[in-house]
């Protein structure tokens, strides 16, 4: 009976208005790294084609892969850059291509902090709130100075200005997954005792100033979202749901427009992108955290995390876990998955193997399983 109710109402394909922007449905393409820019961070024709395919494929709102706001924040190769005005023309081409295809586009602005490879920083150590060793990359970052903190805050504001100038419909602050904003929020990575750390208020200060800098550049009518950890999923310390919710409530009071709920970082026991999502009960692994946010906030909440089937997506909406459904890896394999769902397909083809994330071995981020099938002549 429950499934019948979901399919009768079909909330997933109801139009949704976000900050005055009309979306054709409630499906969001969560920020996904593509390794699709050139070596200097400029948009390429191939990248524009990828985004056009997502728009034509029925995605309601597309969020780009993270765009570094500063040269010290590049954390993977061939990211689309947003740290200089020289990138505006290329970003305009990307936004224009998506809009011509009928889509809506948000630029995710980010800084990698301690989770940056020194080889991408001309050999320099990455910066972070505190010099806390990062075990996955085996790097101890350099503690950021007061002057550098203000430089990074201004950099987020300037990146948002460039996104607006390029015609993007909005920006999303990457405040999740252990990158710089997330590092300032987390007691694990922020061990400062000055005005930028030491308690919840001071750990929140960096994000507050980033948000204010963005608003100063783009105004109050421009769409500004955030992706945030519900939990760092660390054995000891770090951000937990109760503090995360208080941060979300502070952001709502400041005027943030929507919240995407995620979790984890490089060194977490539970990572943001998990494998073995084989059954409906394995899907939507951030749904309980999302429900907590949804019950406590008045702004739209977006849930991400292993959603693979139309029925689960409908359930998240019907039962009030979230207002919008965010997906990443399934759309690497099937950029037209929303259209397929609407036509009656039940489940994504994505096998959740995470081979698409092995970016060091891939020339570009793509579905490795699909490529093998093509190479074997089993797909045409």
FIGUDREN-465290 format. One record per residue (C-alpha): x, y, z; residue in three letters; residue number from 1. Coordinates in Angstrom, 3 decimals. Layout:
% FIGUDREN-465290
       xx       yy       zz rest  nr
        X        Y        Z  ALA NUM
...
This chain:
% FIGUDREN-465290
       xx       yy       zz rest  nr
    0.000    0.000    0.000  UNK   1
    2.846    2.363    0.866  UNK   2
    4.512    1.894   -2.523  UNK   3
    1.248    2.573   -4.358  UNK   4
    0.827    5.844   -2.492  UNK   5
    4.364    6.902   -3.413  UNK   6
    3.880    6.247   -7.097  UNK   7
    0.467    7.900   -7.221  UNK   8
    1.785   11.149   -5.819  UNK   9
    5.151   11.032   -7.612  UNK  10
    6.650   13.820   -5.528  UNK  11
    9.999   13.171   -7.182  UNK  12
    8.744   14.710  -10.407  UNK  13
    6.788   17.582   -8.954  UNK  14
    8.241   21.005   -9.848  UNK  15
   10.007   22.698   -6.956  UNK  16
   10.904   26.359   -6.474  UNK  17
   14.209   27.110   -4.768  UNK  18
   14.920   30.787   -4.058  UNK  19
   12.662   31.798   -6.929  UNK  20
   14.262   29.292   -9.321  UNK  21
   11.759   26.814  -10.715  UNK  22
   13.116   23.265  -10.908  UNK  23
   11.262   20.718  -13.077  UNK  24
   11.651   18.013  -10.402  UNK  25
   13.279   17.301   -7.045  UNK  26
   16.351   15.491   -8.363  UNK  27
   19.693   17.176   -7.673  UNK  28
   22.996   16.155   -9.151  UNK  29
   25.303   16.320   -6.139  UNK  30
   28.712   17.899   -6.730  UNK  31
   30.811   15.335   -8.587  UNK  32
   34.466   15.573   -9.520  UNK  33
   34.917   14.934  -13.244  UNK  34
   38.637   15.500  -13.934  UNK  35
   37.236   17.376  -16.906  UNK  36
   38.963   20.761  -16.898  UNK  37
   42.304   21.313  -18.594  UNK  38
   45.587   21.259  -16.670  UNK  39
   45.162   24.936  -15.750  UNK  40
   41.568   24.739  -14.512  UNK  41
   39.807   26.066  -17.607  UNK  42
   36.471   24.662  -18.759  UNK  43
   36.765   22.332  -21.780  UNK  44
   34.226   21.579  -24.540  UNK  45
   34.007   18.001  -23.279  UNK  46
   33.040   19.190  -19.823  UNK  47
   30.298   21.384  -21.244  UNK  48
   28.949   18.366  -23.129  UNK  49
   28.806   16.376  -19.880  UNK  50
   26.755   19.039  -18.172  UNK  51
   24.484   19.461  -21.160  UNK  52
   23.832   15.701  -21.030  UNK  53
   22.781   16.003  -17.383  UNK  54
   20.412   18.856  -18.204  UNK  55
   18.922   16.997  -21.165  UNK  56
   18.752   13.870  -19.022  UNK  57
   16.250   15.503  -16.700  UNK  58
   18.294   16.536  -13.651  UNK  59
   16.346   19.258  -11.841  UNK  60
   19.360   21.066  -10.364  UNK  61
   23.002   20.420  -11.261  UNK  62
   25.761   21.201   -8.773  UNK  63
   29.234   21.257  -10.297  UNK  64
   32.272   19.482   -8.999  UNK  65
   34.139   21.567   -6.433  UNK  66
   35.840   24.660   -7.849  UNK  67
   38.820   25.816   -5.763  UNK  68
   38.582   29.405   -4.585  UNK  69
   42.342   29.789   -4.099  UNK  70
   45.517   28.261   -5.509  UNK  71
   46.268   26.777   -2.068  UNK  72
   42.998   24.827   -2.169  UNK  73
   43.385   22.604   -5.254  UNK  74
   42.848   19.052   -4.002  UNK  75
   42.526   16.926   -7.161  UNK  76
   43.885   17.438  -10.694  UNK  77
   41.985   19.146  -13.502  UNK  78
   39.396   20.838  -11.301  UNK  79
   37.455   23.731  -12.784  UNK  80
   39.019   26.773  -11.127  UNK  81
   37.235   29.819   -9.697  UNK  82
   40.160   31.696   -8.118  UNK  83
   40.767   34.268  -10.870  UNK  84
   38.650   36.438  -13.142  UNK  85
   40.315   34.832  -16.154  UNK  86
   38.084   31.784  -15.602  UNK  87
   34.809   33.699  -15.947  UNK  88
   34.556   33.302  -19.729  UNK  89
   34.884   29.518  -19.537  UNK  90
   32.432   29.328  -16.661  UNK  91
   30.015   31.433  -18.726  UNK  92
   30.227   28.865  -21.508  UNK  93
   29.425   26.104  -19.037  UNK  94
   26.436   27.936  -17.561  UNK  95
   25.219   28.930  -21.007  UNK  96
   25.389   25.366  -22.289  UNK  97
   23.358   24.051  -19.357  UNK  98
   20.767   26.811  -19.645  UNK  99
   20.409   26.245  -23.395  UNK 100
   19.699   22.584  -22.600  UNK 101
   16.982   23.616  -20.139  UNK 102
   18.942   23.021  -16.935  UNK 103
   19.743   24.919  -13.745  UNK 104
   23.346   25.127  -12.535  UNK 105
   25.060   25.866   -9.205  UNK 106
   28.825   26.229   -8.780  UNK 107
   30.246   24.441   -5.759  UNK 108
   33.048   26.586   -4.318  UNK 109
   35.644   24.809   -2.230  UNK 110
   39.074   24.731   -0.628  UNK 111
   40.801   21.444    0.129  UNK 112
   42.671   22.515    3.255  UNK 113
   44.711   19.647    4.705  UNK 114
   43.282   17.187    2.152  UNK 115
   45.389   18.571   -0.714  UNK 116
   48.221   16.748   -2.440  UNK 117
   51.423   18.863   -2.203  UNK 118
   52.184   17.958   -5.842  UNK 119
   49.144   20.049   -6.811  UNK 120
   50.422   22.969   -4.707  UNK 121
   53.855   23.190   -6.352  UNK 122
   55.267   21.110   -3.515  UNK 123
   54.001   23.337   -0.703  UNK 124
   52.395   21.922    2.406  UNK 125
   48.608   22.274    2.493  UNK 126
   47.125   24.706    4.996  UNK 127
   44.610   23.874    7.720  UNK 128
   43.165   25.374   10.910  UNK 129
   45.649   23.294   12.920  UNK 130
   48.671   21.150   12.115  UNK 131
   46.828   17.834   12.595  UNK 132
   48.281   14.888   10.694  UNK 133
   46.151   13.583    7.814  UNK 134
   46.708    9.792    7.753  UNK 135
   45.299    8.956    4.304  UNK 136
   47.588   11.359    2.445  UNK 137
   50.218   10.984    5.194  UNK 138
   50.645   14.753    5.462  UNK 139
   50.873   17.120    8.389  UNK 140
   49.577   20.476    7.131  UNK 141
   50.807   23.907    8.054  UNK 142
   48.611   25.918   10.431  UNK 143
   46.977   28.791    8.590  UNK 144
   47.815   32.298    9.794  UNK 145
   45.326   35.016   10.728  UNK 146
   46.100   36.988    7.561  UNK 147
   45.679   33.875    5.434  UNK 148
   42.319   33.141    7.049  UNK 149
   40.996   36.502    5.890  UNK 150
   42.503   35.912    2.446  UNK 151
   40.556   32.634    2.165  UNK 152
   37.348   34.269    3.364  UNK 153
   37.663   36.926    0.675  UNK 154
   38.496   34.202   -1.849  UNK 155
   35.150   32.489   -1.240  UNK 156
   33.353   35.790   -1.751  UNK 157
   35.261   36.524   -4.954  UNK 158
   34.542   33.030   -6.316  UNK 159
   30.832   33.549   -5.710  UNK 160
   31.026   36.889   -7.538  UNK 161
   32.595   35.116  -10.522  UNK 162
   29.876   32.469  -10.515  UNK 163
   27.189   35.132  -10.599  UNK 164
   29.000   37.061  -13.343  UNK 165
   29.255   33.843  -15.362  UNK 166
   25.495   33.294  -15.180  UNK 167
   25.290   30.462  -12.659  UNK 168
   21.987   30.165  -10.812  UNK 169
   23.740   29.993   -7.454  UNK 170
   26.688   28.704   -5.455  UNK 171
   27.145   25.932   -2.927  UNK 172
   29.701   26.247   -0.145  UNK 173
   31.526   22.939    0.291  UNK 174
   31.376   22.639    4.063  UNK 175
   31.574   18.838    4.203  UNK 176
   33.937   15.876    3.786  UNK 177
   36.893   17.236    5.713  UNK 178
   37.824   20.115    3.404  UNK 179
   38.762   23.550    4.736  UNK 180
   35.346   24.822    5.870  UNK 181
   34.614   21.405    7.401  UNK 182
   38.027   21.468    9.103  UNK 183
   37.243   24.743   10.844  UNK 184
   33.922   23.338   12.097  UNK 185
   35.404   20.090   13.444  UNK 186
   37.018   19.828   16.875  UNK 187
   39.227   17.075   15.440  UNK 188
   40.897   19.273   12.848  UNK 189
   40.460   22.659   14.549  UNK 190
   42.456   22.736   17.778  UNK 191
   43.067   26.456   17.829  UNK 192
   42.633   28.504   20.980  UNK 193
   42.373   31.928   19.330  UNK 194
   39.325   33.618   17.811  UNK 195
   38.923   30.845   15.213  UNK 196
   38.706   27.783   17.467  UNK 197
   38.368   26.438   20.980  UNK 198
   34.578   26.177   21.258  UNK 199
   31.538   25.917   18.963  UNK 200
   31.172   29.661   18.537  UNK 201
   34.747   30.189   17.443  UNK 202
   34.828   27.078   15.228  UNK 203
   31.758   28.449   13.444  UNK 204
   33.332   31.860   12.898  UNK 205
   35.180   30.966    9.668  UNK 206
   32.023   29.679    7.981  UNK 207
   30.054   32.674    9.224  UNK 208
   32.593   35.068    7.711  UNK 209
   32.683   33.055    4.470  UNK 210
   28.915   33.267    4.185  UNK 211
   28.926   37.002    4.905  UNK 212
   31.672   37.569    2.322  UNK 213
   29.621   35.713   -0.283  UNK 214
   26.495   37.730    0.455  UNK 215
   28.463   40.971    0.234  UNK 216
   29.492   39.983   -3.286  UNK 217
   26.263   38.474   -4.664  UNK 218
   23.496   40.141   -2.647  UNK 219
   20.561   38.709   -0.760  UNK 220
   18.553   37.486   -3.760  UNK 221
   21.176   35.071   -5.104  UNK 222
   20.911   31.347   -4.329  UNK 223
   23.485   30.221   -1.744  UNK 224
   23.488   26.618   -0.503  UNK 225
   25.823   24.611    1.673  UNK 226
   26.876   20.962    1.768  UNK 227
   27.628   20.017    5.348  UNK 228
   28.632   17.015    7.414  UNK 229
   25.987   15.695    9.756  UNK 230
   28.846   13.808   11.420  UNK 231
   32.572   13.400   10.783  UNK 232
   32.187    9.681   11.628  UNK 233
   35.387    9.559   13.659  UNK 234
   35.972    7.237   16.579  UNK 235
   37.100   10.098   18.797  UNK 236
   36.030   13.728   18.533  UNK 237
   34.952   15.635   15.478  UNK 238
   31.591   16.963   14.389  UNK 239
   28.528   15.065   15.606  UNK 240
   24.836   15.464   14.729  UNK 241
   23.888   17.661   17.694  UNK 242
   26.582   20.250   16.973  UNK 243
   26.005   19.945   13.230  UNK 244
   22.344   20.787   13.715  UNK 245
   23.210   23.837   15.799  UNK 246
   25.505   25.005   12.993  UNK 247
   22.681   24.508   10.503  UNK 248
   20.341   26.556   12.678  UNK 249
   22.905   29.354   12.867  UNK 250
   23.215   29.313    9.083  UNK 251
   19.460   29.422    8.681  UNK 252
   19.357   32.498   10.905  UNK 253
   22.014   34.123    8.724  UNK 254
   19.969   33.452    5.584  UNK 255
   21.363   30.318    3.921  UNK 256
   18.905   29.075    1.296  UNK 257
   19.225   25.274    1.510  UNK 258
   21.242   22.543    3.176  UNK 259
   22.637   19.340    1.635  UNK 260
   23.267   16.735    4.340  UNK 261
   26.273   14.421    4.040  UNK 262
   29.039   13.102    6.301  UNK 263
   32.558   11.771    6.681  UNK 264
   36.049   12.765    5.570  UNK 265
   39.141   11.029    4.187  UNK 266
   40.033    9.380    7.496  UNK 267
   36.495    8.484    8.606  UNK 268
   35.320    4.985    9.391  UNK 269
   32.214    5.720    7.297  UNK 270
   33.049    7.509    4.061  UNK 271
   30.765    9.806    2.031  UNK 272
   30.733    7.403   -0.947  UNK 273
   30.194    3.804    0.157  UNK 274
   30.258    0.495   -1.688  UNK 275
   27.916   -2.518   -1.683  UNK 276
   24.676   -0.575   -2.042  UNK 277
   22.806   -3.655   -3.205  UNK 278
   19.385   -3.459   -1.573  UNK 279
   16.892   -0.686   -0.723  UNK 280
   17.847   -0.912    2.954  UNK 281
   21.436   -0.033    1.984  UNK 282
   20.353    3.184    0.303  UNK 283
   19.975    6.699    1.722  UNK 284
   22.489    6.138    4.493  UNK 285
   22.259    9.775    5.621  UNK 286
   18.467    9.705    5.842  UNK 287
   18.248    9.788    9.654  UNK 288
   20.561   12.787    9.840  UNK 289
   18.582   14.433    7.054  UNK 290
   15.336   13.822    8.953  UNK 291
   16.824   15.517   12.022  UNK 292
   17.657   18.581    9.928  UNK 293
   14.304   18.523    8.170  UNK 294
   12.383   18.458   11.472  UNK 295
   14.441   21.287   12.930  UNK 296
   14.839   23.708   10.008  UNK 297
   12.498   25.739    7.830  UNK 298
   14.836   25.910    4.839  UNK 299
   14.894   23.151    2.169  UNK 300
   16.917   20.052    3.039  UNK 301
   18.639   17.926    0.401  UNK 302
   19.541   14.322    1.218  UNK 303
   22.472   12.575   -0.462  UNK 304
   24.104    9.215    0.132  UNK 305
   23.634    6.034   -1.859  UNK 306
   20.184    6.606   -3.327  UNK 307
   19.830    4.213   -6.251  UNK 308
   16.118    3.488   -6.706  UNK 309
   13.040    5.490   -7.560  UNK 310
   11.028    3.952   -4.708  UNK 311
   13.591    4.959   -2.072  UNK 312
   13.794    8.473   -3.494  UNK 313
   10.007    8.765   -3.323  UNK 314
   10.025    7.414    0.235  UNK 315
   12.522   10.063    1.360  UNK 316
   10.159   12.764    0.112  UNK 317
    6.905   11.165    1.209  UNK 318
    8.056   10.476    4.756  UNK 319
    9.607   13.906    5.226  UNK 320
   13.276   12.991    5.301  UNK 321
   14.102   15.745    2.798  UNK 322
   12.742   18.176    0.235  UNK 323
   15.098   17.221   -2.591  UNK 324
   17.027   14.080   -3.552  UNK 325
   20.710   14.311   -4.431  UNK 326
   22.617   11.714   -6.456  UNK 327
   26.187   11.479   -7.731  UNK 328
   27.691    8.197   -8.921  UNK 329
   24.544    6.859  -10.652  UNK 330
   24.577    9.957  -12.850  UNK 331
   28.159    9.241  -13.927  UNK 332
   26.908    6.060  -15.549  UNK 333
   23.463    7.333  -16.555  UNK 334
   23.242   11.105  -16.946  UNK 335
   19.693   10.550  -18.221  UNK 336
   18.622    8.533  -15.160  UNK 337
   15.923   11.067  -14.138  UNK 338
   14.236   10.694  -17.518  UNK 339
   14.477    6.910  -17.179  UNK 340
   12.934    7.048  -13.693  UNK 341
   10.117    9.176  -15.026  UNK 342
    9.542    6.653  -17.818  UNK 343
    9.248    3.829  -15.268  UNK 344
   12.743    2.520  -14.573  UNK 345
   13.015    1.288  -10.991  UNK 346
   16.740    1.286  -10.208  UNK 347
   19.984    2.835  -11.407  UNK 348
   22.544    0.674  -13.215  UNK 349
   25.338    1.932  -10.939  UNK 350
   26.974   -1.015   -9.131  UNK 351
   28.479    1.156   -6.357  UNK 352
   31.931   -0.276   -7.010  UNK 353
   33.579    3.155   -6.701  UNK 354
   35.975    2.389   -9.559  UNK 355
   34.937    5.748  -11.042  UNK 356
   36.648    7.415   -8.081  UNK 357
   40.095    6.023   -8.917  UNK 358
   40.938    9.298  -10.630  UNK 359
   44.710    8.740  -10.620  UNK 360
   44.334    5.832  -13.033  UNK 361
   41.564    7.321  -15.154  UNK 362
   42.023    9.955  -17.825  UNK 363
   38.657   11.325  -16.753  UNK 364
   36.064   10.277  -14.179  UNK 365
   33.747    7.735  -15.821  UNK 366
   31.912    4.491  -15.147  UNK 367
   34.586    1.808  -15.505  UNK 368
   32.015   -1.005  -15.682  UNK 369
   30.189    0.697  -18.541  UNK 370
   33.463    1.313  -20.370  UNK 371
   34.378   -2.381  -20.100  UNK 372
   31.019   -3.379  -21.538  UNK 373
   31.567   -1.012  -24.438  UNK 374
   35.092   -2.314  -25.010  UNK 375
   33.745   -5.873  -25.082  UNK 376
   31.178   -4.888  -27.680  UNK 377
   28.279   -5.667  -25.335  UNK 378
   26.932   -2.123  -25.590  UNK 379
   26.480    0.006  -28.676  UNK 380
